[in-house]
Each structure stands twice: as structure tokens, then as C-alpha cells.
Amino acid sequence: MVLTGQQRYKHMMILWNMMHCSRLTYPTVYKGVNMSTTLNIYSSKVIMLDDGSLCAFKTLKMGGMGGNPTFVREPSLFVINIYSSCLQIKHMMAFIEQEANEKAEEIDAKAEEEFNIEKGRLVQTQRLKIMEYYEKKEKQIEQQKKIQMSNLMNQARLKVLKARDDMISEMLNEARQRLGNVAKDPARYPALMDGLILQGFYQLLEPKVTIRCRKQDVQMVQASIQRNIPVFKAAVKMNIEVRIDQDNFIQPDVSGGVELYNGNGKIKVSNTLESRLDLMAQQMMPEIRVSLFGANPNRKFLD
């Protein structure tokens, strides 16, 4: 289409007013002007007129050559359709953006929740491991304490037992030293010798008996034999022949007493003062311990 000079002037006025008018809000076109042609020609400037919409202006100042401008408010359907499409696109973009933001927030929230759950699980797992580790350590320490305490108690008990045994040994040694005083007592020793010899007769129950004694006790032993043979015969209804071994005497460090042998010397009865003391100490050891250290609360039976 070929435009006349007046039409070209009108078109230029439209574009000029579109670019300079301060009241541009909605699209209007001049009556009788092919707006589609105008938009095709000047579309770039018209579209770039407003940042938010296409060809949006409130009024259009128009005027002929040398005439007053007139205001035309007749919208173009083509421009309105473009504007409506742009609004729809903007709404769609806003909706998509909102959906994307909501989806991103949902993903972030879910990720945060999963992170917190996993973190809590890991923390709880490690806490349980740490608790188990220290519980195991505590049990080991308690066991070591018990073992150490048991060892210390055993050592202390052994020391106590050793001290008690040492005390009993000292007491027995002191008693052995006093046995010599018994042999030196002329009033007690002959009666004690009678009992030792007669007891030896009863233990052997042999028709022939040999007696060994200290060299200084030979006469006392001979007299005791003469006194105890009738007693033995009367008690067991048995004859007995007794002799004193004049060739072999008991050790001189022995405090006193006698040793009795059968006829062939294979059976021996030791009735020295030391042997009798050891025998009595063994038999009376529980009573001795109770007298010295008191009763043992853990002991239920006495041997």
C-alpha cells in the first residue's frame, strides 16, 4: 500500500505521541488508519514503549497538517490480543515460578528433614557406641579393681597366716626349751617316765621290748620298768620281756623320755618329751589357735 503525504504525517504523529505522551495506559488507534500495517512497520518502537505491556497508552494525540490534535480512544483488537497473550504468559511464568519455588521449598524441607533424621540416627548410633565403649571400659576397670583387691586381700591373708604360724612356732620352741626343766624336776619326771613306758607297752603289745633312753636316765628307766611290767601283765594278760639298750642311747639334745622297739627293731614308738609335745601340739592346734587368735567365724568344722 502506498501512503499519501497526509497519511504518512498522521502515522508519524501517532509514533511521536506514543513515544512522548505521559498518559500511556491502554492501546488506542486512530480511526481509519490500518493499524496492523502501522504495527508491522513500527512494531519495534511500539513494543519497546512500555516495559510491562505492548503498545499501552491512554490517549493518542492526533491532528492534521496545521490543525489541532484530536484524541482517539478506539482500541485495536490485534494489539489487545497481543497484550492479553502477554499477560497470560506473565501469569503462566509467575505461576510456574511460584510452583518452582514451592517445589524447591518442599525439596529443601524434605532434604532438611531427611538430613535431621539421618543426623539423629548417626548421632544416636555413635552415642550408643560411645556408651558401650565406656561401659566396657568401666567393667574392665571394675574387674581389674576386684582382681587387685583380691590379690591384696590374699597377700594380707598370707601375711596374717605366716605371722600366726611364726607365733605358734615361737611358742612351741619356748615350750621345748622348758621341757628340760621337766626332766630336772625329781618329783614330776619319774611319774612322767612311768606313764611314757607303760603307754609304749600298750602301743607295741609285743612279748619282747627294747628301750632306749638318755644315759643319765638309765637307773630311772630300770626302776620304772620294774613297776610297770606287773601293771601291763595284769591289764593284757600277757608276759613281757623288757631290756634297756646300753649300746645305743637317744640323742643328748633330747630333753627326756624313751623310745621303745619290738624284738626285731622294726616297730618303733617314740615317747620322748619332744615327740609328745609335737603330738599334743598337733592334736590341740585348733584349741591353741582359738586361745591365741580367737574363733574363726568362717570355719564351721573343727578337725
Stockholm file with secondary structure:
# STOCKHOLM 1.0

chainA/1-303         MVLTGQQRYKHMMILWNMMHCSRLTYPTVYKGVNMSTTLNIYSSKVIMLDDGSLCAFKTLKMGGMGGNPTFVREPSLFVINIYSSCLQIKHMMAFIEQEANEKAEEIDAKAEEEFNIEKGRLVQTQRLKIMEYYEKKEKQIEQQKKIQMSNLMNQARLKVLKARDDMISEMLNEARQRLGNVAKDPARYPALMDGLILQGFYQLLEPKVTIRCRKQDVQMVQASIQRNIPVFKAAVKMNIEVRIDQDNFIQPDVSGGVELYNGNGKIKVSNTLESRLDLMAQQMMPEIRVSLFGANPNRKFLD
#=GR chainA/1-303 SS CCCCHHHHHHHHHHHHHHHHCSCCCSCCBCTTSCHHHHHHHHHHHHHTTCSSSSSCCSCEEECCTTSCCEEECBCCHHHHHHHHHHHHHHHHHHHHHHHHHHHHHHHHHHHHHHHHHHHHHHHHHHHHHHHHHHHHHHHHHHHHHHHHHHHHHHHHHHHHHHHHHHHHHHHHHHHHHHHHHHHTCTTTHHHHHHHHHHHHHHHHCCSEEEEEECGGGHHHHHHHHHHHHHHHHHHHCCCCEEEECSSCCCCTTSCSEEEEECTTSCCEEEEEHHHHHHHHHHHTHHHHHHHHHCCCTTCCCCC
#=GC SS_cons         CCCCHHHHHHHHHHHHHHHHCSCCCSCCBCTTSCHHHHHHHHHHHHHTTCSSSSSCCSCEEECCTTSCCEEECBCCHHHHHHHHHHHHHHHHHHHHHHHHHHHHHHHHHHHHHHHHHHHHHHHHHHHHHHHHHHHHHHHHHHHHHHHHHHHHHHHHHHHHHHHHHHHHHHHHHHHHHHHHHHHTCTTTHHHHHHHHHHHHHHHHCCSEEEEEECGGGHHHHHHHHHHHHHHHHHHHCCCCEEEECSSCCCCTTSCSEEEEECTTSCCEEEEEHHHHHHHHHHHTHHHHHHHHHCCCTTCCCCC
//
